[in-house]
Every structure is written in structure tokens, then in C-alpha cells.
């Protein structure tokens, strides 16, 4: 039996050694898994901070882009209005020039009709009024009256044409002044339009740059996000591995504790068995002395009684 106990103790000790080896190996793997997980989580934290910074920058650029886009729209609408205003003024300038051309033709035709002689409108009106007054206030012979009437009609025709000629001249002068104003207005509008076009093209270029920057930031954010999620997946794998290893470690520690308790019990049992064997040897020696009639000690007597090798009553009477 002692040999069996010794064999069991040896097996348990070997099992303890194996369990400690496995526990040490598991502990090393736990350290590696925890380190890998923490390293991945650190990278996730870094990427998250970078992603937040990029998002803030993206929102800022996006707002700038939208504001500039609205500004571009406003400038374009103002540009359309300004272009329409210039077109309207240019059309008015063109029609005014055509009107001047028609009035000049009419003026020249009327001038040709009147001939080379130059008439004074006020003199003609004065002469016409004088003749009309004479015709109305004086009694004239029929022959003279006829001459006066023809003279009045002739002067009246000349006066009307001269007056109209002067009106045409005045109107042409007025229109020429208007043409000058319109030309200056068109030039001013053209200059303003050029400035607005330059501003529009500059804003358009800035909008394109901000759009490209916005798209670049959005692409960069997606890249960082995808990278972070991949690392998060790796971190989760390391965490699951760590949880599994910790469970294995706990199971090994429990098994090690169980084996340690069992080993302690086996060693105690072996110790008890060894003590009992030694006591039995002493009992056999005491029994031999007793059977030879030699005196035995109290301890030897107790050992004999413990192993039922002597009756307590007999030994006491014999002693």
C-alpha cells in the first residue's frame, strides 16, 4: 500500500509540475494577449483622436465651402442683373444712335428743301405776325390782298419748316448728349461687370479648391475610420483571446489547487502509513520481548495494545 501511495504522490508531483508549466505558459500568453490588446486599443484611441480632429476640420471646411458657394451664387445673380442692365443700356444706346441717324437724315432732307439760305426763326415769326396784322387790320385792294395771302402762306410754310429744323437740331443735340451719357454708362457697367466677373472667377476657383479639400478630408476620414475599425476588430480578437486565456488560467489554478490539496493529502497519508509501519515494527520487537518474558516499557505496551497484539488485562497482570 505504501508503494501505491508513493506512486500516487509521484504522479501528483509530476502533474503539479506539468500544471505549473502550463500555467506559466498561459501567463506568458496572457501577458502577450493583454499587451497586444492594449497596444491595439492605444492605436484605436490615437486614430479616434485623429478622426475627431479631421471631423472638426471637415466641418469647418464644409461650412466655408457652403458659405462661399452661397457667395458665388449671389455674385452670379448680381452678375446676371448687371449684364442685363448693360445689355439694356447698350440697346438704348443703339436705338438712340439709330434715332439720331433718322433725325439727321430728316434734318438734311429738310435743310435741302429749304435751300442754302439760312433763316432766323424769330425773324420769320416776326414777319409772319406783321403780315397777319396788316392783313387783319388794313383794307387792301384785292390784288394786294392776294399777294399778302400768298406771302403769308409762303412765310408760314418756311417758318414751320425752320421751326421743325431747329427742333430737330435741338433734339439731335439732346440725343447726342444722351449717347455720350449712355456710352459712359455702358463703359462704367462694362468695368463693373469685368470686376464682378474677375471676382466671380476668383470665388469659383476658391470654391473648387474648398470642394477638393473637403473631398480629400472626407476620403481621409473614411481611410482612418476603416483603419480604426480593422484595428478594433483585431483588438476584439485579442480581447476574446485574453478572456479565453484568463478562463484557462483560472481553470488551471483551480486544478493546481485541487492537485496540491490532493498531493498534500497523499503525502499526509504516506506519512501516516510510514509512521504506522515504523510503529508496527516496534510493536513486533516489543512482542518478541514480551513473548521471551522480558520486561517491556509503557510505550511498548501501548504499541502492542494499538495493534491488538496483546490484551490490556494480560499485560497489566504480567507486568
C-alpha positions as CSV (number, residue, x, y, z in Angstrom):
1,X,0.0,0.0,0.0
2,X,2.9,2.3,0.8
3,X,4.3,1.7,-2.6
4,X,0.9,2.7,-4.2
5,X,0.8,5.9,-2.1
6,X,4.3,6.7,-3.1
7,X,3.5,6.1,-6.7
8,X,0.4,8.4,-6.4
9,X,2.4,11.1,-4.8
10,X,5.0,10.9,-7.6
11,X,2.2,11.1,-10.2
12,X,0.7,14.1,-8.4
13,X,4.0,15.8,-8.2
14,X,4.6,15.3,-11.9
15,X,1.1,16.6,-12.5
16,X,1.8,19.6,-10.4
17,X,5.0,20.3,-12.4
18,X,3.1,20.0,-15.7
19,X,0.3,22.2,-14.4
20,X,2.8,24.9,-13.3
21,X,4.5,24.7,-16.6
22,X,1.2,25.1,-18.4
23,X,0.2,27.9,-16.0
24,X,3.5,29.7,-16.7
25,X,2.9,29.3,-20.5
26,X,-0.7,30.6,-20.1
27,X,0.6,33.5,-18.0
28,X,3.0,34.4,-20.8
29,X,0.3,34.2,-23.4
30,X,-2.0,36.3,-21.2
31,X,0.7,39.0,-21.0
32,X,1.2,38.9,-24.8
33,X,-2.6,39.0,-25.5
34,X,-3.1,41.8,-23.0
35,X,-0.2,43.7,-24.4
36,X,-1.5,43.2,-28.0
37,X,-5.0,44.2,-27.0
38,X,-3.8,47.3,-25.1
39,X,-1.5,48.3,-28.0
40,X,-4.4,47.9,-30.4
41,X,-6.6,50.0,-28.1
42,X,-3.9,52.6,-27.9
43,X,-3.8,52.8,-31.7
44,X,-7.6,53.0,-31.8
45,X,-7.5,55.8,-29.3
46,X,-4.9,57.7,-31.4
47,X,-6.9,57.1,-34.6
48,X,-10.1,58.2,-32.9
49,X,-8.4,61.5,-31.8
50,X,-7.1,62.0,-35.3
51,X,-10.6,61.2,-36.7
52,X,-12.2,63.8,-34.3
53,X,-9.6,66.4,-35.4
54,X,-10.3,65.6,-39.1
55,X,-14.1,65.8,-38.5
56,X,-13.7,69.3,-36.9
57,X,-11.5,70.4,-39.8
58,X,-14.0,68.8,-42.2
59,X,-17.0,70.7,-40.7
60,X,-15.0,73.9,-40.8
61,X,-14.1,73.5,-44.4
62,X,-17.6,72.3,-45.3
63,X,-19.1,75.4,-43.7
64,X,-16.6,77.6,-45.6
65,X,-17.4,75.8,-48.8
66,X,-21.2,76.3,-48.3
67,X,-20.7,80.0,-47.4
68,X,-18.5,80.5,-50.4
69,X,-21.0,78.6,-52.6
70,X,-23.8,80.9,-51.5
71,X,-21.5,83.9,-52.1
72,X,-20.7,82.6,-55.6
73,X,-24.5,82.2,-56.2
74,X,-25.1,85.8,-55.0
75,X,-22.3,87.2,-57.2
76,X,-23.6,85.2,-60.2
77,X,-27.1,86.5,-59.7
78,X,-25.7,90.1,-59.4
79,X,-23.6,89.4,-62.5
80,X,-26.7,88.4,-64.5
81,X,-28.5,91.5,-63.4
82,X,-25.5,93.7,-64.2
83,X,-25.1,92.0,-67.6
84,X,-28.8,92.6,-68.3
85,X,-28.5,96.2,-67.2
86,X,-25.6,96.7,-69.6
87,X,-27.5,95.0,-72.4
88,X,-30.5,97.2,-71.8
89,X,-28.3,100.4,-71.7
90,X,-26.4,99.2,-74.8
91,X,-29.7,98.5,-76.5
92,X,-30.9,102.0,-75.6
93,X,-27.6,103.4,-76.9
94,X,-28.1,101.5,-80.2
95,X,-31.7,102.7,-80.6
96,X,-30.7,106.3,-79.7
97,X,-28.0,106.2,-82.3
98,X,-30.4,104.9,-84.9
99,X,-32.9,107.6,-83.9
100,X,-30.1,110.2,-84.3
101,X,-29.4,108.8,-87.7
102,X,-33.0,109.0,-88.8
103,X,-33.3,112.5,-87.4
104,X,-30.1,113.6,-89.2
105,X,-31.5,112.2,-92.5
106,X,-34.7,114.1,-91.9
107,X,-32.7,117.2,-90.9
108,X,-30.6,117.1,-94.0
109,X,-33.6,116.5,-96.2
110,X,-35.4,119.5,-94.7
111,X,-32.2,121.6,-95.0
112,X,-32.0,120.7,-98.7
113,X,-35.7,121.5,-99.0
114,X,-35.1,124.9,-97.5
115,X,-32.1,125.5,-99.7
116,X,-28.8,127.2,-99.0
117,X,-30.3,130.3,-97.5
118,X,-30.3,130.4,-93.7
119,X,-33.4,131.6,-91.9
120,X,-33.8,133.1,-88.5
121,X,-36.9,131.6,-86.8
122,X,-37.6,134.7,-84.7
123,X,-37.3,137.0,-87.8
124,X,-39.7,134.7,-89.7
125,X,-42.2,134.7,-86.9
126,X,-42.0,138.5,-86.5
127,X,-42.5,139.0,-90.3
128,X,-45.4,136.5,-90.3
129,X,-47.1,138.2,-87.4
130,X,-46.6,141.6,-89.1
131,X,-48.2,140.4,-92.3
132,X,-51.1,138.8,-90.4
133,X,-51.6,142.0,-88.5
134,X,-51.6,144.0,-91.7
135,X,-54.0,141.6,-93.4
136,X,-56.4,141.8,-90.4
137,X,-56.2,145.5,-89.8
138,X,-55.8,147.1,-93.2
139,X,-58.2,147.3,-96.1
140,X,-56.3,146.1,-99.1
141,X,-57.1,146.0,-102.8
142,X,-57.9,142.5,-104.0
143,X,-54.7,142.3,-105.9
144,X,-52.6,143.3,-102.9
145,X,-54.6,141.1,-100.6
146,X,-53.9,138.1,-102.8
147,X,-50.2,138.9,-102.8
148,X,-50.3,139.3,-99.0
149,X,-52.1,136.0,-98.5
150,X,-49.6,134.1,-100.7
151,X,-46.8,135.8,-98.9
152,X,-48.3,134.7,-95.5
153,X,-48.7,131.2,-96.7
154,X,-45.1,131.1,-98.1
155,X,-43.7,132.5,-94.9
156,X,-45.8,130.2,-92.7
157,X,-44.5,127.2,-94.6
158,X,-41.0,128.3,-94.3
159,X,-41.5,129.2,-90.6
160,X,-42.9,125.8,-89.8
161,X,-40.1,124.0,-91.6
162,X,-37.4,126.2,-90.0
163,X,-39.0,125.7,-86.6
164,X,-39.1,122.0,-87.2
165,X,-35.5,122.1,-88.4
166,X,-34.4,123.9,-85.2
167,X,-36.4,121.4,-83.2
168,X,-34.6,118.5,-85.0
169,X,-31.3,120.2,-84.3
170,X,-32.1,120.6,-80.7
171,X,-33.4,117.0,-80.4
172,X,-30.3,115.7,-82.2
173,X,-28.1,117.6,-79.8
174,X,-30.0,116.3,-76.9
175,X,-29.8,112.8,-78.2
176,X,-26.0,113.2,-78.8
177,X,-25.6,114.2,-75.2
178,X,-27.7,111.2,-74.2
179,X,-25.5,109.0,-76.3
180,X,-22.4,110.3,-74.5
181,X,-24.1,109.6,-71.2
182,X,-25.1,106.1,-72.3
183,X,-21.6,105.4,-73.7
184,X,-20.1,106.4,-70.3
185,X,-22.8,104.3,-68.6
186,X,-22.0,101.3,-70.8
187,X,-18.3,101.8,-70.2
188,X,-18.9,102.0,-66.4
189,X,-21.1,99.0,-66.4
190,X,-18.6,97.1,-68.5
191,X,-15.9,97.9,-66.0
192,X,-18.1,96.9,-63.1
193,X,-19.0,93.7,-65.0
194,X,-15.4,92.9,-65.6
195,X,-14.6,93.4,-61.9
196,X,-17.6,91.2,-61.0
197,X,-16.5,88.5,-63.5
198,X,-13.0,88.6,-62.0
199,X,-14.4,88.3,-58.5
200,X,-16.8,85.5,-59.6
201,X,-13.9,83.6,-61.3
202,X,-11.8,84.0,-58.1
203,X,-14.7,82.8,-55.9
204,X,-15.3,79.9,-58.3
205,X,-11.7,78.9,-58.1
206,X,-11.8,79.1,-54.3
207,X,-15.0,77.0,-54.3
208,X,-13.2,74.4,-56.4
209,X,-10.3,74.4,-54.0
210,X,-12.5,74.0,-50.9
211,X,-14.5,71.3,-52.6
212,X,-11.3,69.4,-53.4
213,X,-10.1,69.9,-49.8
214,X,-13.5,68.8,-48.4
215,X,-13.4,65.7,-50.6
216,X,-9.8,65.0,-49.6
217,X,-10.7,65.3,-45.9
218,X,-13.8,63.1,-46.4
219,X,-11.6,60.5,-48.1
220,X,-9.0,60.7,-45.4
221,X,-11.7,60.3,-42.7
222,X,-13.0,57.2,-44.4
223,X,-9.5,55.8,-44.7
224,X,-8.8,56.4,-40.9
225,X,-12.3,55.1,-40.0
226,X,-11.7,51.9,-42.0
227,X,-8.2,51.5,-40.5
228,X,-9.6,52.1,-37.0
229,X,-12.4,49.5,-37.5
230,X,-9.9,46.9,-38.7
231,X,-7.7,47.5,-35.7
232,X,-10.8,47.4,-33.4
233,X,-11.6,44.0,-34.9
234,X,-8.0,42.9,-34.1
235,X,-8.3,44.4,-30.6
236,X,-11.6,42.5,-30.1
237,X,-9.9,39.3,-31.2
238,X,-7.1,39.9,-28.7
239,X,-9.6,40.6,-26.0
240,X,-11.6,37.4,-26.7
241,X,-8.3,35.5,-26.7
242,X,-7.4,37.2,-23.4
243,X,-10.8,36.3,-21.9
244,X,-10.3,32.7,-23.0
245,X,-6.8,32.6,-21.7
246,X,-7.9,34.0,-18.3
247,X,-10.6,31.4,-18.1
248,X,-8.0,28.7,-18.9
249,X,-5.6,30.3,-16.3
250,X,-8.4,30.2,-13.7
251,X,-9.2,26.6,-14.5
252,X,-5.5,25.7,-14.3
253,X,-5.2,27.5,-11.0
254,X,-8.2,25.6,-9.7
255,X,-6.8,22.3,-11.0
256,X,-3.4,23.2,-9.5
257,X,-5.1,24.0,-6.2
258,X,-7.0,20.7,-6.3
259,X,-3.9,18.7,-7.1
260,X,-2.0,20.5,-4.4
261,X,-4.6,19.6,-1.9
262,X,-4.7,16.0,-3.1
263,X,-0.9,15.8,-3.0
264,X,-0.9,17.2,0.5
265,X,-3.5,14.6,1.5
266,X,-1.5,11.8,-0.2
267,X,1.8,12.9,1.4
268,X,0.0,13.1,4.8
269,X,-1.4,9.6,4.2
270,X,2.0,8.4,3.2
271,X,3.5,10.0,6.4
272,X,0.8,8.3,8.5
273,X,1.4,5.0,6.8
274,X,5.2,5.3,7.3
275,X,4.6,6.1,10.9
276,X,2.3,3.2,11.3
277,X,4.8,0.9,9.6
278,X,7.5,2.1,12.0
279,X,5.2,1.6,15.0
280,X,4.3,-1.8,13.7
281,X,8.0,-2.8,13.6
282,X,8.4,-1.5,17.2
283,X,5.3,-3.5,18.2
284,X,6.8,-6.7,16.7
285,X,10.0,-6.1,18.6
286,X,8.1,-5.5,21.8
287,X,6.0,-8.6,21.2
288,X,9.1,-10.6,20.8
289,X,10.5,-9.3,24.1
290,X,7.1,-9.9,25.7
291,X,7.0,-13.5,24.4
292,X,10.5,-14.1,25.7
293,X,9.4,-12.9,29.1
294,X,11.5,-9.8,29.0
295,X,10.1,-6.6,30.6
296,X,8.6,-4.0,28.2
297,X,8.1,-0.3,28.7
298,X,4.9,1.5,28.9
299,X,5.3,2.9,25.4
300,X,6.0,-0.6,24.1
301,X,2.9,-1.8,25.9
302,X,0.8,0.9,24.3
303,X,2.1,0.0,20.8
304,X,1.2,-3.7,21.4
305,X,-2.3,-2.7,22.5
306,X,-2.7,-0.3,19.5
307,X,-2.0,-3.2,17.1
308,X,-4.1,-5.7,19.2
309,X,-1.1,-7.8,19.8
310,X,-1.8,-8.1,23.5
311,X,-4.8,-7.9,25.7
312,X,-4.6,-5.0,28.1
313,X,-5.7,-7.2,31.0
314,X,-3.0,-9.8,30.5
315,X,-0.2,-7.3,30.1
316,X,-1.1,-5.4,33.2
317,X,-1.2,-8.7,35.2
318,X,2.1,-9.8,33.7
319,X,3.7,-6.5,34.4
